[in-house]
């Protein structure tokens, strides 16, 4: 794909649930901060329409090599996604303050 190619971004139901859980938890403390964080994460994911390859691969021993790209979002969030043809599939939105060993087993 060329540098000017625009990709379609699809967020999985699992990733949507993960984002919802993070935002609901944060909203218990500060609703404005939760809304701002949701906007920040959504904006970052929307940016994947251009050059999603700019982020490195997620490398863990139990994950097949070059399967997921990883995008860190300021202070604690990790978005894992795959690129297939002209489509980006967002699979996971992780809070890096929590263990995610379940993912790599």
Contact map, one row per residue, 1 for C-alpha under 8 A:
111010000000000000000000000000000000000000000000000000000000000000000000000000000000110000000000000000000
111110000000000000000000000000000000000000000000000000000000000000000000000000000000000000000000000000000
111110000000000000000000000000000000000000000000011000000000000000000000000000000000000000000000000000000
011111000000000000000000000000000000000000000000011000000000000000000000000000000000000000000000000000000
111111100000000000000000000000000000000000000000011000000000000000000000000000000000010000000000000000000
000111110000000000000000000000000000000000000000111000000000000000000000000000000000010000000000000000000
000011111000000000000000000000000000000000000001110000000000000000000000000000000000011100000000000000000
000001111100000000000000000000000000000000000000100000000000000000000000000000000000011100000000000000000
000000111110000000000000000000000000000000001101100000000000000000000000000000000000001111000000000000000
000000011111000000000000000000000000000000000000000000000000000000000000000000000000001111000000000000000
000000001111101100000000000000000000000000000000000000000000000000000000000000000000000011100000000000000
000000000111111100000000000000000000000000000000000000000000000000000000000000000000000011110000000000000
000000000011111110000000000000000000000000000000000000000000000000000000000000000000000000000000000000000
000000000001111111000000000000000000000000000000000000000000000000000000000000000000000000110000000000000
000000000011111111100000000000000000000000000000000000000000000000000000000000000000000001111000000000000
000000000011111111110000000000000000000000000000000000000000000000000000000000000000000000000000000000000
000000000000111111111000000000000000000000000000000000000000000000000000000000000000000000000000000000000
000000000000011111111100000000000000000000000000000000000000000000000000000000000000000000011100000000000
000000000000001111111110000000000000010000000000000000000000000000000000000000000000000000001000000000000
000000000000000111111111000000000000000000000000000000000000000000000000000000000000000000000000000000000
000000000000000011111111100000000000000000000000000000000000000000000000000000000000000000000000000000000
000000000000000001111111110000000000000000000000000000000000000000000000000000000000000000000010000000000
000000000000000000111111111000000110110000000000000000000000000000000000000000000000000000000000000000000
000000000000000000011111111100000100000000000000000000000000000000000000000000000000000000000000000000000
000000000000000000001111111110000000000000000000000000000000000000000000000000000000000000000000000000000
000000000000000000000111111111101100000000000000000000000000000000000000000000000000000000000000000000000
000000000000000000000011111111111110000000000000000000000000000000000000000000000000000000000000000000000
000000000000000000000001111111100000000000000000000000000000000000000000000000000000000000000000000000000
000000000000000000000000111111100000000000000000000000000000000000000000000000000000000000000000000000000
000000000000000000000000011111111100000000000000000000000000000000000000000000000000000000000000000000000
000000000000000000000000011111111110000000000000000000000000000000000000000000000000000000000000000000000
000000000000000000000000001001111111000000000000000000000000000000000000000000000000000000000000000000000
000000000000000000000000011001111111100000000000000000000000000000000000000000000000000000000000000000000
000000000000000000000011011001111111110000000000000000000000000000000000000000000000000000000000000000000
000000000000000000000010001000111111111000000000000000000000000000000000000000000000000000000000000000000
000000000000000000000000000000011111111100000000000000000000000000000000000000000000000000000000000000000
000000000000000000000010000000001111111110000000000000000000000000000000000000000000000000000000000000000
000000000000000000100010000000000111111111000000000000000000000000000000000000000000000000000000000000000
000000000000000000000000000000000011111111100000000000000000000000000000000000000000000000000000000000000
000000000000000000000000000000000001111111110000000000000000000000000000000000000000000000000000000000000
000000000000000000000000000000000000111111111000000000000000000000000000100000000000000000000000000000000
000000000000000000000000000000000000011111111100000000000000000000000000000000000000000000000000000000000
000000000000000000000000000000000000001111111110000000000000000000000000000000000000000000000000000000000
000000000000000000000000000000000000000111111111000000000000000000000000100000000000000000000000000000000
000000001000000000000000000000000000000011111111000000000000000000000000000000000000000000000000000000000
000000001000000000000000000000000000000001111111100000000000000000000000000000000000000000000000000000000
000000000000000000000000000000000000000000111111110100000000000000000000000000000000000000000000000000000
000000101000000000000000000000000000000000011111111100000000000000000000000000000000000100000000000000000
000001111000000000000000000000000000000000000111111100000000000000000000000000000000000100000000000000000
001111100000000000000000000000000000000000000011111100000000000000000000000000000000000000000000000000000
001111000000000000000000000000000000000000000001111111000000000000000000000000000000000000000000000000000
000000000000000000000000000000000000000000000011111111100000000000000000000000000010000100000000000000000
000000000000000000000000000000000000000000000000001111110000000000001000000000000010000000000000000000000
000000000000000000000000000000000000000000000000001111110000000000000000000000000000000000000000000000000
000000000000000000000000000000000000000000000000000111111000000000001110000000000000000000000000000000000
000000000000000000000000000000000000000000000000000011111100000000001110000000000000000000000000000000000
000000000000000000000000000000000000000000000000000000111110000011111100000000000000000000000000000000000
000000000000000000000000000000000000000000000000000000011111000011111100000000010000000000000000000000000
000000000000000000000000000000000000000000000000000000001111101011000000000000000000000000000000000000000
000000000000000000000000000000000000000000000000000000000111111000000000000000000000000000000000000000010
000000000000000000000000000000000000000000000000000000000011111100000000000000000000000000000000000000010
000000000000000000000000000000000000000000000000000000000001111100000000000000000000000000000000000000011
000000000000000000000000000000000000000000000000000000000011111110100000000000000000000000000000000000010
000000000000000000000000000000000000000000000000000000000000111111100000000000000000000000000000000000000
000000000000000000000000000000000000000000000000000000001110001111100000000000000000000000000000000000000
000000000000000000000000000000000000000000000000000000001110000111111000000000000000000000000000000000000
000000000000000000000000000000000000000000000000000000001100001111111000000000000100000000000000000000000
000000000000000000000000000000000000000000000000000000001100000001111100000000011110000000000000000000000
000000000000000000000000000000000000000000000000000010111100000001111110000000011100000000000000000000000
000000000000000000000000000000000000000000000000000000111100000000011111000001111000000000000000000000000
000000000000000000000000000000000000000000000000000000110000000000001111100001110000000000000000000000000
000000000000000000000000000000000000000000000000000000000000000000000111110111100000000000000000000000000
000000000000000000000000000000000000000010010000000000000000000000000011111111100000000000000000000000000
000000000000000000000000000000000000000000000000000000000000000000000001111110000000000000000000000000000
000000000000000000000000000000000000000000000000000000000000000000000000111110000000000000000000000000000
000000000000000000000000000000000000000000000000000000000000000000000001111111000000000000000011100000000
000000000000000000000000000000000000000000000000000000000000000000000001111111100000000000001111000000000
000000000000000000000000000000000000000000000000000000000000000000000111100111110000000000011111000000000
000000000000000000000000000000000000000000000000000000000000000000000111100011111000000001111100000000000
000000000000000000000000000000000000000000000000000000000100000000011110000001111100000001111000000000000
000000000000000000000000000000000000000000000000000000000000000000011100000000111110000111110000000000000
000000000000000000000000000000000000000000000000000000000000000000111000000000011111000111100000000000000
000000000000000000000000000000000000000000000000000110000000000000010000000000001111111110000000000000000
000000000000000000000000000000000000000000000000000000000000000000000000000000000111111110000000000000000
100000000000000000000000000000000000000000000000000000000000000000000000000000000011111000000000000000000
100011110000000000000000000000000000000000000000000000000000000000000000000000000011111100000000000000000
000000111100000000000000000000000000000000000000000000000000000000000000000000000011111110000000000000000
000000111100000000000000000000000000000000000001100100000000000000000000000000001111011111000000000000000
000000001111000000000000000000000000000000000000000000000000000000000000000000001111001111100000000000000
000000001111001000000000000000000000000000000000000000000000000000000000000000111100000111111000000000000
000000000011011000000000000000000000000000000000000000000000000000000000000000111100000011111000000000000
000000000001011001000000000000000000000000000000000000000000000000000000000001111000000001111100000000000
000000000000001001100000000000000000000000000000000000000000000000000000000011110000000001111110000000000
000000000000000001000000000000000000000000000000000000000000000000000000000011100000000000011111000100000
000000000000000000000100000000000000000000000000000000000000000000000000000111000000000000001111110000000
000000000000000000000000000000000000000000000000000000000000000000000000000111000000000000000111111100000
000000000000000000000000000000000000000000000000000000000000000000000000000100000000000000000011111000000
000000000000000000000000000000000000000000000000000000000000000000000000000000000000000000000011111100000
000000000000000000000000000000000000000000000000000000000000000000000000000000000000000000000001111111000
000000000000000000000000000000000000000000000000000000000000000000000000000000000000000000000101011111110
000000000000000000000000000000000000000000000000000000000000000000000000000000000000000000000000001111111
000000000000000000000000000000000000000000000000000000000000000000000000000000000000000000000000001111111
000000000000000000000000000000000000000000000000000000000000000000000000000000000000000000000000000111111
000000000000000000000000000000000000000000000000000000000001111000000000000000000000000000000000000111111
000000000000000000000000000000000000000000000000000000000000010000000000000000000000000000000000000011111
